[in-house]
Amino acid sequence: MASPVEQMIRRTVARGVMKVAAFNRKRLAPPDKPHPYLTGIHAPMEREISLDGLHVEGVIPPELDGRYLRIGPNPVTPPNPGAYHWFVGDGMVHGVRLQGGRALWYRNRWIRSRAVSAALKEPEAPGPRSSRSDTVNTNVLGHAGKTWALVEAGGFPVEIDADLATVAHNPFEGTLHGSFSAHPHLDPDTGEMHAICYEGRDQTTIRHVVVGRDGRVRREEPISVAHGPSIHDCMITKHYVLVFDLPVTFSLKTMLAGHPFPYAWNPDHRARVGLLPREGRGSDIVWCEVEPCYVFHPCNAYETDDGRVIVDVAAHATMFAESTQGPDSREAAFERWTIDPVARRVARQVLDAEPQEFPRCDERRLGKPYRYAYSMPLDREDAALGAKTFLIKHDLQAGKRATHEFGPHRFPGEFVFVPKQAGAAEDEGWLMGYVVNMGDQTTDLVILDAQRFAGPPQAVVHIPHRVPSGFHGNWVPQA
């Protein structure tokens, strides 16, 4: 632990760096062409809307009683395009309430950061903040009877109510002592959430955080790293938490230039995957080298009888190597990695070479062998998300894939799997997500029967405006 003098020096240096960054940010010139994450399918909404009694085509399964929620960046005031990165936009949640075969309502609400509250001329939302930035914009999910909006590296989780209004910035009832993650993973057997968390101000330590079924943190275990890696996600198996320490790291040069997202491709950072025993010390982690690449999102992982670990990921050749506006990779194959903890190496196998992202599975199978995965394709010609009109389903046992085509000008985001009932077989359930129609600037919440993936949708809920392409969504069943 740093001495009081060292801590004082670090704080003084940090204040100086922030002042230089803020000065240079004001001087950043607008780009010479439209910002890809402020225009087109990503163009922000300008207000909050409440719509009741949405029009539905088809039949909404009556067992679906809850809310489909998705979050993403949506600046509350027009930013300087020269100083805007997609990952730092104000968070906005979009939701549709389903009950009794009907779509009762649609809502969109900004997550109340200090900046959002000031722009809307409202009092600040209650609750503590963990850093200068309290923007929360990356994931939204239900746990322990509450709904949580999440972000990595900076802000505490934000509790929102049934109508998507901000309740409070809430570090799990005061039990979280540092930042959280946008991607905790729920153990289907224990009901606990596991996350790997980091903070930009600490470039030498990340943490394994476990949130219990009661919504309170029971473990925050530090792990030593170098260079301040950006660790967007993790994965769990029966005995391990997987840590993706890959060559996107904190960049002082990027920060000093004024760019608000200070992470960049770092070819000098060793690429590796860590196997951390679930209840082990940080020093117990087994690091296994992998060829340089970057992973935002693993799909699932499990252990083999011979002690190896299998993990399926969307693997990018590089990330943030050129752009300071958002993701800039045009190569993101769906891969299977075999991790050998004895040899401390990772073998990579391409399952599908087509660029794709946001892989999801039936999450009752997390940490266990599984058969089916669902992902969103990417466009090699356009690094911005949301440029293909179909969804992909992988049958990993048969080595085949299927597609669901939505039609011209209709672009899907991430879809989530919801089982039809307790005890349903893997793939016996519904896939749901937003599909934007850029032809008429509307959006549909589409519900697919996963077992008839290529066929017509089970139901389509019409939303009469465009929902900007966002990050992550989840189904939150009614308590």
Buried (B, 14 or more C-beta within 10 A) or exposed (E): EEEEEEEEEEEEEEEEBEEEBEEBBEEBEEBEEEBBBBEBBBBBBEEEBEBEEBEBEEEBBEBBBBBBBBBBBBBBEEBBBBBBBBBBBBBBBBBBBBBEBBBBBBBBBBBBBBBBBBBEEEEBBEBEBBBEBBBBBBBBBBBBEBBBBBBBBBBBBBBBEEEBBBBBBBBBEEBBEBBBBBBBBBBBEEEBBBBBBBBBBBBEBBBBBBBBBBBBBEBBBBBEBEBBBBBBBBBBBEBBBBBBBBBBBBBEEBBBBBBBBBBBBBEEBBBBBBBBBBEBEBEEBBBBEBEBBBBBBBBBBBBEEEEBBBBBBBBBBBBBBEBBBBBBBBBBBBBBBBBBBEEBBBBBEEBBEBBBBBBBBBBBBBBBEBBBBBBBBBBEEEBBBBBBBBBBBBBBEEEEBEBBEBEEEBBBBBBBBBBBEEEBEBBBBBBBBBBBBBEEEBBBBBBBBBEEBEEEBBBBBBBEBBBBBBBBBBBBEEE
